Amino acid sequence: MSALTDLTIAEARDLLASGETSSKELTEAQIGAVESHRELNAYITETPEAALEMATASDVRRASGEAGKLEGIPVAIKDLFCTKDVLTTAGSHVLDGFHPFYESTVTTNMFAEGAVMLGKTNLDEFAMGSANLTSYYGGAINPWRAKDDNRRLVPGGSSGGSASAVAGRLALGATGTDTGGSIRQPAAFTGIVGLKPTYGRCSRWGIVAFASSLDQAGPMTRSVRDAAIMLGAMSGHDPKDSTSADVTVPDFEEGLDAGVKGMTIGIPKEYRVDSMPDEIEALWQQGIRWLEEQGVKTIEISLPHTKYALPVYYVVAPAEASSNLARYDGVKFGLRVDGDDLTEMYEQTRSQGFGAEVKRRVLIGTYVLSAGYYDAYYLKAQKVRTRIADDFREAWQSVDAILTPATPSAAFSADDPPTDPVAMYLNDVFTVPVNLAGLPGLSVPAGLTADGLPLGLQIIGKAFDEQTVLRVGRALEEAAGFDARPEGY
């Protein structure tokens, strides 16, 4: 069983194609792993019976000569994606009992390509968080531990359950969503690969909305090749989503091993932040050397509006969240807490249904959109957001991609996290600019801290140029040779 759960998606695909294993065998192995490691709290809802049915159907299709891009591959789905007739919670009490009668476009695409769903993974409530500590169902736990220290660590957020599942061998891959770093940051914290595609590459239809102009689905895997495979199955134009881009979905695996010789990679000077640990700076410099040794030219670039990215994000995202979350009123679906009249029912449902972090962001968002403050905060933030995007457009005149750290620290304690919300928000300092500009970003595990915890490097690319991002990521992956894994998993 351990051999099957250790496989990458690409390796499993080859074994399935050769007939050396079946989807049912793979799925049974993963179900056993999920049941053996519930201490990670990676899943909110497990779907073993449905998974075995899907696996059996996949084996039948393969026997008849049919095979999709993810045929027979057991994966986990972040519980932000609506899955038909399967509990979908967004990590919130307010969606208690919500069983959608429809399927998200991303999961529809994946299932059409033969993917097998193991269950729905844990997340920060409505994807609002950087540690997976705000989930109504309790936080997911990172399978990694620091050297000589058995304290539990956070897996990052919001896609922490997906990250823990992939790192802990409880799924071969998983979906995540990234609004300000929620794929790349947990990927870095757990030593896996996380890809946030270009905004519009994957449909948002059927994904519970946080901030509509920022949210984007993407894959979380144990290799760059696996990320390319999954992205190919997730992507595609969707007429049901007005922000879905009508662009061709390329073969993301094509050219993956072509190398990076002749490329120019930008190193933004603004990503050297105060109090950044020496280990992260050293890893960044090592990443630069790895690329230069493969024939890359690296140059320092400036992204001057980077320092405004976090303030802009924490105006724009809460503003959009306050609008999106207005639909949770106890009338149509999910939790209902009755009151003496309609207004009291609204108040009671939202008061008891939303957690503290969600309430905080809704209040901030409502404030910045209110009369007298819209121009001062929201409109100004949107103008600065344009400047941030302009910085990247200027950079593309001279570089093919950009290399930065993925996070400003390694994973921190789940039992003693920062109590200051602003300190928690700083976890996204390197990832937020990518969302504001709508660009693709990839986190690749590249080294360990002195305490034995994983650290990642981030590659940022041009819009709809995920192939270049993946090529650079593959080059870093090969150079780093990262093969560490959490003990006991």
Stockholm file with secondary structure:
# STOCKHOLM 1.0

chainA/1-489         MSALTDLTIAEARDLLASGETSSKELTEAQIGAVESHRELNAYITETPEAALEMATASDVRRASGEAGKLEGIPVAIKDLFCTKDVLTTAGSHVLDGFHPFYESTVTTNMFAEGAVMLGKTNLDEFAMGSANLTSYYGGAINPWRAKDDNRRLVPGGSSGGSASAVAGRLALGATGTDTGGSIRQPAAFTGIVGLKPTYGRCSRWGIVAFASSLDQAGPMTRSVRDAAIMLGAMSGHDPKDSTSADVTVPDFEEGLDAGVKGMTIGIPKEYRVDSMPDEIEALWQQGIRWLEEQGVKTIEISLPHTKYALPVYYVVAPAEASSNLARYDGVKFGLRVDGDDLTEMYEQTRSQGFGAEVKRRVLIGTYVLSAGYYDAYYLKAQKVRTRIADDFREAWQSVDAILTPATPSAAFSADDPPTDPVAMYLNDVFTVPVNLAGLPGLSVPAGLTADGLPLGLQIIGKAFDEQTVLRVGRALEEAAGFDARPEGY
#=GR chainA/1-489 SS CHHHHTCCHHHHHHHHHHTSSCHHHHHHHHHHHHHHTGGGCCEEEECHHHHHHHHHHHHHHHHTTCCCTTTTCEEEEETTBCBTTBCCCTTCGGGTTCCCSSCCHHHHHHHHTTCEEEEEECCSGGGCCSSSCCCTTCCCCCSCCCTTCCCCBCCCSSTHHHHHHHHTTSCSEEEEECSSSTTHHHHHHHTCEEEECCTTSSCCTTBCCSCTTTCCEEEEESSHHHHHHHHHHHCCCCTTCTTCCCCCCCCTTTTTTSCCTTCEEEEEGGGCCTTCCHHHHHHHHHHHHHHHHTTCEEEEECCGGGGGHHHHHHHHHHHHHHHHGGGCSSSSSSCCCCCSSHHHHHHHHHHHHSCHHHHHHHHHHHHHHSTTTIIIIIIHHHHHHHHHHHHHHHHTTTCSEEEEESCSSCCCBSSSCCSSHHHHHGGGTTTHHHHHHTCCEEEEEEEECTTSCEEEEEEEECTTCHHHHHHHHHHHHHHHTCCCCCTTC
#=GC SS_cons         CHHHHTCCHHHHHHHHHHTSSCHHHHHHHHHHHHHHTGGGCCEEEECHHHHHHHHHHHHHHHHTTCCCTTTTCEEEEETTBCBTTBCCCTTCGGGTTCCCSSCCHHHHHHHHTTCEEEEEECCSGGGCCSSSCCCTTCCCCCSCCCTTCCCCBCCCSSTHHHHHHHHTTSCSEEEEECSSSTTHHHHHHHTCEEEECCTTSSCCTTBCCSCTTTCCEEEEESSHHHHHHHHHHHCCCCTTCTTCCCCCCCCTTTTTTSCCTTCEEEEEGGGCCTTCCHHHHHHHHHHHHHHHHTTCEEEEECCGGGGGHHHHHHHHHHHHHHHHGGGCSSSSSSCCCCCSSHHHHHHHHHHHHSCHHHHHHHHHHHHHHSTTTIIIIIIHHHHHHHHHHHHHHHHTTTCSEEEEESCSSCCCBSSSCCSSHHHHHGGGTTTHHHHHHTCCEEEEEEEECTTSCEEEEEEEECTTCHHHHHHHHHHHHHHHTCCCCCTTC
//
